Amino acid sequence: MDDKDSDLSELTGLANLPAELFDAAGEIYDRTKKAMWSLVKYKELKMMYACAIKEVQTKFDVLDTEFNVRHRRNPINSVSSRIKSTQSIIAKLLRKKLPVTPESMEANIYDIAGIRVVCSYIDDIYAIADALLAQDDIELVARKDYIKAPKPNGYRSLHLIVRVPVFFAETKKKVNVEVQIRTIAMDFWASLEHQLKYKKDIPDQQEIVARLKACADVITQTDEKMLGLRRRIESAEDMPTEEDILFEKLGKLDIQL
C-alpha cells in the first residue's frame, strides 16, 4: 500500500467515527489553540511592561542628574524595579473575581510593572514626583499619598500609577507603571514589615503589630528631624555669590554618566 492509499484509509476510518468524537476533538483543538494564543499574548504583555519600566527608570536617572547639577545634590538614593510574578497576577485576578486572561490582566491590574524610588528626605519625594508628572508624555492615572495619610499599620510611601508611551518597531503602546517613592527610613521599615508579615505562627502577633506601628511613628519623626536639620544647615551657609555659582557649575561640566 502506497502513501496515498494509507492516507485514504486513515480518512475513511476517521469518517466512520461517531459525530460526538469529532465534536470533542474539535473542542479540545479550539481550547488548545486559544490557550496557546493567550500564552503568546501574555509573553508580549510582559515584554511591554519590562520596556515601560526602562522608560520610566531612564526618566528618574535624567532627573537625578539634573538635580545634581542644578541643586548640588542627588535627591535619589536608589531606584529598583520589578514585574509582578505570574502567581501574584493570577491570585489578584481571582481575588477580584475577574477572568484569568491577558486582556483582563491588562485592563484591571495597574501594578504589574513597578518602580521603587528611594530618596534621602521627605521633600525630595514630592520634588521628584512633581518633576516626573510635569513631563508631557506622562499621564497620571492614580495617586495615593500614604505619607500624609499612612496606612493603619504605619506604612508610608507616595504611590503613583502613571501611563507612559512605549515605542516599538510597528506600534506605540501606553503602559501602566506603579511608582513608589519613599525615604530611606520608610524603605527600611517597609522591607522589615514585609518580611515579618509572611512569617507564620508568631506568638503575640498583635503586640508585634503594635510595636511595628510604634517603630513607623519613630521613623517618621526621624525623617522630619533630618529634614529640619538639613534645612537649618542650608540656611546657615553663606549665600553663594553669582561668581561662586558660576565657578561651581563650571567645575561640574564633566558629569559622570
C-alpha positions in Angstrom: 0.0 0.0 0.0 1.4 3.4 -1.0 1.2 6.6 1.0 -1.8 7.8 -0.9 -3.7 4.6 -0.1 -2.7 4.9 3.5 -3.9 8.5 3.8 -7.2 7.5 2.2 -7.6 4.6 4.6 -7.0 6.9 7.6 -9.5 9.4 6.3 -12.1 6.6 5.7 -11.5 5.4 9.2 -12.0 8.8 10.7 -15.1 9.4 8.7 -16.6 6.3 10.4 -16.1 7.8 13.9 -19.2 8.9 15.8 -20.0 12.6 15.4 -19.7 13.3 19.2 -16.0 12.2 19.0 -15.4 14.7 16.1 -17.1 17.4 18.2 -14.9 16.6 21.3 -11.7 16.6 19.2 -12.6 19.9 17.7 -13.4 21.4 21.1 -10.1 20.2 22.5 -8.3 21.7 19.5 -10.0 25.1 19.9 -9.2 25.2 23.6 -5.6 24.3 23.0 -5.3 26.9 20.3 -6.9 29.6 22.5 -4.6 28.7 25.4 -1.5 28.9 23.1 -2.6 32.4 21.8 -3.1 33.5 25.4 0.4 32.4 26.3 1.8 34.4 23.3 -0.2 37.5 24.3 0.9 37.1 27.9 4.5 37.0 26.9 4.1 40.1 24.7 2.5 42.0 27.6 5.3 41.1 30.0 7.8 42.4 27.4 5.8 45.6 27.1 5.8 46.1 30.9 9.6 45.5 31.0 10.1 48.1 28.3 7.8 50.6 30.2 10.0 50.1 33.3 13.1 51.1 31.3 11.3 54.2 30.0 10.4 55.4 33.5 13.7 54.4 35.0 15.5 56.5 32.4 13.4 59.5 33.4 14.4 59.2 37.0 18.1 58.8 36.0 17.8 62.1 34.0 16.1 63.9 36.8 18.7 62.8 39.3 21.5 64.1 37.1 19.7 67.4 36.5 19.1 67.9 40.3 22.8 67.2 40.9 23.8 69.9 38.5 21.2 72.5 39.5 20.9 71.9 43.2 24.3 70.5 44.1 23.0 67.2 45.5 21.3 64.0 44.4 17.8 63.6 45.7 17.6 59.9 44.6 19.4 57.4 46.7 18.4 54.3 44.7 15.9 53.1 42.0 14.8 49.4 41.8 12.1 47.7 39.7 10.2 44.5 39.4 7.5 42.9 37.3 4.7 41.2 39.3 5.0 37.4 39.2 2.6 35.3 37.3 1.4 33.7 40.5 0.7 37.1 42.1 -1.2 38.3 39.0 -3.4 35.2 38.9 -4.1 35.5 42.7 -5.1 39.1 42.3 -7.5 38.4 39.4 -9.1 35.6 41.4 -9.5 37.8 44.5 -11.3 40.3 42.3 -13.3 37.5 40.7 -12.1 38.5 37.3 -11.2 36.3 34.2 -7.7 35.0 34.2 -6.8 36.3 30.7 -4.2 38.6 29.3 -6.9 41.1 28.4 -8.3 41.1 32.0 -4.8 41.4 33.4 -4.0 44.5 31.3 -7.4 46.2 31.9 -7.6 45.6 35.7 -4.2 45.3 37.3 -2.2 48.5 37.3 0.8 47.5 39.4 2.3 44.7 37.1 5.2 47.0 36.3 6.6 48.6 39.5 9.4 51.0 40.2 10.6 52.0 43.7 12.5 55.3 44.2 14.3 55.8 47.5 15.1 59.4 48.4 17.1 61.0 51.2 14.5 63.5 52.5 10.7 63.8 52.6 10.7 67.0 50.4 12.7 65.1 47.8 9.8 62.7 47.4 7.4 65.4 46.3 10.0 67.3 44.2 10.8 64.1 42.2 7.1 63.2 41.8 6.2 66.7 40.6 9.1 66.7 38.1 8.0 63.3 36.7 4.3 64.3 36.4 5.2 67.6 34.7 6.6 65.7 31.7 4.1 65.9 28.8 4.3 62.2 27.9 3.5 61.0 31.5 -0.2 60.6 32.3 -1.3 60.3 35.9 -3.8 57.5 36.4 -4.0 57.4 40.2 -2.2 58.9 43.2 -2.2 57.6 46.9 -0.3 59.6 49.4 0.4 57.2 52.3 2.9 59.8 53.8 0.2 62.4 54.6 -2.3 59.6 55.3 -0.4 56.5 56.5 -1.9 53.0 56.4 -3.2 51.7 59.8 -0.1 49.6 60.2 2.2 52.6 59.8 3.2 52.1 56.2 4.3 55.3 54.5 5.1 56.0 50.8 3.8 58.0 47.9 2.2 55.8 45.2 1.7 56.9 41.7 0.1 55.0 38.8 1.4 56.6 35.6 0.8 55.7 32.0 3.9 56.0 29.7 4.1 55.6 25.9 6.4 52.8 24.7 7.5 52.9 21.1 8.1 49.5 19.3 9.0 48.7 15.7 5.5 48.9 14.4 3.3 50.4 17.1 3.1 52.6 20.1 1.6 51.3 23.4 0.6 53.2 26.5 1.5 51.1 29.5 0.7 51.5 33.2 3.6 51.6 35.7 3.3 51.9 39.5 5.8 54.2 41.1 6.5 54.1 44.8 8.6 57.0 46.2 9.8 56.9 49.8 12.7 57.9 52.1 15.5 55.6 53.2 13.9 55.2 56.6 10.5 54.4 55.1 12.0 51.8 52.9 13.9 50.2 55.8 10.7 49.9 57.8 8.6 48.6 54.8 11.2 45.9 54.0 11.3 44.5 57.5 7.5 44.7 57.9 7.1 42.8 54.6 9.4 40.0 55.8 7.6 39.7 59.2 4.2 39.8 57.6 4.7 36.5 55.9 6.0 34.6 58.9 3.5 32.1 60.3 2.6 31.1 63.8 4.2 34.1 65.5 3.3 34.3 69.2 1.9 37.6 70.5 1.2 38.7 66.9 -1.0 41.7 68.0 1.8 43.0 70.2 4.3 42.8 67.3 1.9 44.7 65.0 1.6 47.4 67.7 5.3 47.6 68.0 5.8 47.8 64.3 3.3 50.7 64.2 5.3 52.4 67.0 8.5 52.0 65.0 6.9 53.6 62.0 6.0 56.6 64.1 9.5 56.9 65.4 10.9 56.6 61.8 8.6 59.4 60.7 9.8 61.7 63.5 13.4 60.9 62.5 12.6 61.8 58.8 11.1 65.1 59.9 14.1 65.9 62.2 16.6 65.0 59.5 14.8 67.3 57.1 14.7 70.1 59.7 18.5 69.7 60.3 19.3 69.8 56.6 17.3 73.0 56.2 19.0 74.6 59.2 22.4 73.7 57.8 21.4 75.1 54.4 20.0 78.3 55.8 23.2 78.8 58.0 25.5 78.5 55.0 26.8 81.7 53.4 24.7 82.6 50.4 26.9 82.0 47.4 27.7 84.9 45.0 26.8 84.8 41.3 30.5 84.1 40.7 30.6 81.2 43.2 27.6 79.6 41.5 29.2 80.1 38.1 32.5 78.5 39.0 30.8 75.6 40.8 28.8 74.8 37.7 31.9 75.1 35.6 33.5 72.6 37.9 30.7 70.1 37.2 30.8 70.2 33.4 32.4 66.8 33.3 29.4 64.9 34.6 30.0 61.2 35.1 27.2 59.4 33.2 
